[in-house]
Amino acid sequence: MALIEPSNRSSDDALATAPTASPSVATLARPGPSGPAIAARLWQRFNGGFWTLLDQGVISLGTFLVNVQLARQLGAPEYGTFALLFGGFFLFQHFNASLIYYPLMLKLATGKQERPSDLVFVSLALTALSTGAFALVVTTCLIVFGRSDIALAAALYLVLWQMQDALRRALLAEFRHRTAAIGDSITYIGAAAGIALLGSFHSPGVSNALFVMAVPCALAIAVQVFQRPPSFPRGGNTRELLHGFWTHGRWAFVNGVILIVTVQAFPWALATSDGLATAAAFQAVLNVVNLANPIVFGLSNIILPTVTQAHVAGGLRNAWRAARPYIIIGGTLLLFCVIPVTLMTHTVLVLFYGPNSPYAHLEHAVDLMMVAVAMNAVAELISTYLHGVGSAKRAVWMNGISFAVVALCVPLVGLHTVAGCALVLCVARVVRLIAGCWTVARMLSSDDQGSHGHIEGTGRGR
């Protein structure tokens, strides 16, 4: 059965699929498109990606509102605990994202899976098993560190959050971004509304916040199971599916671990050296710069399946042509986020946290972090292209050199201030972008040389 059928995609969910044949020699010799044609193509891609940007915007808005409200309602040590807890959650989420969700999206996007509902079921089963194990680890660690009061709430939220995320990834792989936005709105906007309700009753606390955030996750799961019902695997292909998950996901897992450690090392180091309040200040800076997340994550969600299809149809060059408009759109949209924030940094901090907040004086850290986020956003879109063409192993080098810069710069700059951490991260992100551009250029150059060799050999044989 074909994966992406007309009956499964509404017109506003659908995207133009990749060409089904590689270009001929005569086509390669034609002149490139004119300026208006390029502009029209970019507009078509932007219009096609509207729903994925909206979906990611809902997620980022809900996450932002949760973090800002808790930063206002909780004391700095408690908010620091919340920030570190979610840093650990993101590491667990990455395990699922790389070894389960990433192979799921690749398999569904190529359209070669005969029973996609079987694949969704296996993904949910693996997510439940892995997240259950992670929840046990979280519960044990919290009890050991004297925070048994939040252990149950943390475990419950982690399991429900990851199950909801697995279902939304299946919808995204089928380009059903508008459908996915319904469940995501329930999960993330519902969480923000719940935190606001807690504040109105003057009952903030990490435990209460986690319980409140778990409720909309459960509701969203019910909605998304109805939208994309999984089916129990038949035909004994479960072992083959599991092998495919590991084959496709292992290098994505290594990449993600490098990226997460590169960022999460800072709040943990700050908490160790200067206390939880300093870690909370680092998270407060991230809350501001994460305004760019809808652009990066939204476009990444559409680049991955689009590039996968284009690569199957026409190779590396064809896949790059499919990804490049989205990267240009992403870079342009980032300017509308970065420039206003850097021009009004203090105003933004006061608006978010209040004039008397301990986070209102972090202007220098925010400015540096905004530069880091802008560089990293473009690098992340390039990294998504590498994953889409099955070159996740190359992305390991790209991300590893960024982590090496952090390891080298930390002794020089130190980790005693949030601004120092932001400076180190900024340098690392610039290096990551340069490495990503160099990697793609080398890949495309090698692909072109191979194509020319094939054409010359064909000509001699005539």
ZAVEXLO-537004 format. One record per residue (C-alpha): x, y negated, z negated. Coordinates in steps of 0.1 Angstrom, whole numbers, plus 5000, padded with zeros to 4 digits. Layout:
N
XYZ
...
# end
This chain:
462
500050005000
501449665009
502349454979
501149114989
497849145006
495648845018
492948954993
495348924964
496548564971
494348254974
495447984998
496747764970
498748054955
500248164987
503648065000
505048105035
506848435036
510248475051
510748545089
510448905098
513348915122
516848775122
517448495147
518848585181
522048445196
520148195217
518248075186
521448025168
522647805196
519647565195
520147225179
519047175143
515647025134
515246645134
514946425103
511146415103
510946785108
513246845078
511146605057
507946785068
509547115059
510546985025
507046855018
505547195028
507847375004
507047124976
503347164983
503747534983
505547524950
503047294932
501447574912
504747724899
505847374889
502547314871
502647654854
506147594841
505147234832
502447384810
504947614793
507447334787
504847084775
503447334750
506947424738
507947064735
504846974715
505447264692
509047154685
508346784681
505446844657
507447084636
510446844636
508146584622
506346814597
509147024584
512246924565
515546944583
516647274567
513247444575
513347314610
516947434613
515747784603
513047774629
515547664656
518047944647
515148204646
514048104681
517648114692
517648484682
514248534699
515648394732
518448654730
515948934726
513848784754
516848784777
517249164772
513649204785
514048944812
517149094827
516549464823
512749474827
511249144842
514049074868
513949424884
510049404882
510049084902
512549214927
510549534933
507249354936
508549074958
510049314984
506649484989
508249834990
506649954958
503750184968
501950164935
502749824920
500349874891
502450174880
505449944879
503549694857
502549974833
506150094830
507349734824
504749684796
505750024780
509449924781
508649584767
506649724738
509549964730
512349714732
510449434714
509349674687
512949754680
513949394681
511149304657
512549564633
515949404635
514449054629
512449174599
515549344584
517749044589
515248794574
514849014543
518549044539
519048674542
516348604516
513548494540
511148774536
508348514535
508548474573
509548824583
506048964591
505048654610
508248644630
507949014640
504248974650
504848664672
507948824689
505949134700
502948944712
504948674730
507048934749
504049134760
502348824773
505648724792
505749074808
502249024823
502948674836
506048794854
504049044873
501748764885
504648544894
506248814915
503048824936
503048444940
499948424919
501148114900
497847954895
496448274880
499548294857
498947934846
495748034829
497348274805
500348044800
498047754791
496347964765
499648074750
501647754749
499047474748
497147684723
500247714702
500647334702
497047284693
497347534664
500447344651
498547024652
495647184633
498147294606
499446944603
495946804599
495447044569
498946954555
499947314555
503147324576
505647604572
507547844594
505448134585
502147954591
503447814624
504448164636
501048314627
499248034644
501348074676
500748444677
496948404680
496848244715
499448504726
497048784718
494148604736
496348544767
497348914768
493649004770
493048764798
496048874818
495349244815
491949164831
493748954858
496449214866
495349554852
498249804850
497650174858
499250484843
502050614866
501250924887
503351144908
506351174884
508150864896
508750724861
512350834860
513050674894
511450354882
513550354850
516750414870
515850114893
515349894863
518949964851
520449944886
518949604893
519149454859
522549534843
524449244859
521549004852
521849114816
525549034814
524848694831
522148604806
524148704776
526948474787
524548184793
522748224760
525848254739
527347954757
524447744743
523347924711
526947934698
526647554690
523747554666
525047864648
528447704645
527047374633
524847554607
527947744594
530147444592
527747164583
524447324572
520947384587
520247004590
522946974616
521647264636
518247094634
519746784649
521246984678
517747134684
516246784683
518546684711
517646994731
513946904727
514546574746
516646714774
514447014779
512046784796
513746904828
512847264822
509647264843
511747164873
514447424868
512347724856
509447644879
511647644910
513647944898
510348144896
509648074932
513148084946
513848444933
510948624952
511248394982
515048454986
514548824981
512048845010
514148625032
517348825025
515549155034
514248985066
517448815078
520548835056
522448585034
522148285058
518448325062
518048355024
520048035019
517847855043
514847965023
516447854990
518047525001
514847315003
513847404968
517347314955
517146974972
513646924958
514947024923
517846784925
515646494936
513046554909
515746574882
516746214890
513246104880
513846274846
517446204839
517645834848
514645704826
515845904796
519445784798
518245414802
515945434772
517545694750
516845524716
513345444726
512645804736
514145934703
512045694682
508945784703
509446154697
510546154661
509745824646
511945524636
512845664602
513746004615
517246144609
517246224646
516745874659
520445794660
521546074684
521745854715
525245954725
524546324722
521346294743
523146104771
525846364773
523346644771
521246494799
524246504822
524946864812
521246954819
521346794853
524446974864
523247304849
519847274866
521347274901
523747544891
520847754878
519047734911
522247844929
522548134904
518948234911
519848254948
522748484939
520348704920
517748704948
520348834974
521549104950
524748934941
524248904903
527749044898
529148724915
527148514892
529048674862
532148504874
530348174879
528848184843
531948344827
534248054838
531747814821
531848004789
535748004791
535647624793
533547614761
536047844744
538947634755
537447294747
535947364713
539347364695
540147024712
536846854705
535647034674
532147134663
531646884635
529246654654
526346704677
527846464702
531046664703
529146984711
527246794738
530546684754
531947034755
528747164770
528746884796
532246984808
531247344809
528147274830
530047064855
532547354860
529647604864
528147394892
531447364910
532047744907
528547814920
528947594951
532347754958
530848104954
527948044978
530247875003
532548185003
529648425007
528148235037
531448195053
532148565051
528648645064
529148405094
532548575102
530948915101
528048795124
530548645149
532548965150
529449165157
528348935185
531848945202
531949325199
528549345215
529649115244
532749325251
530749635252
528549515281
# end
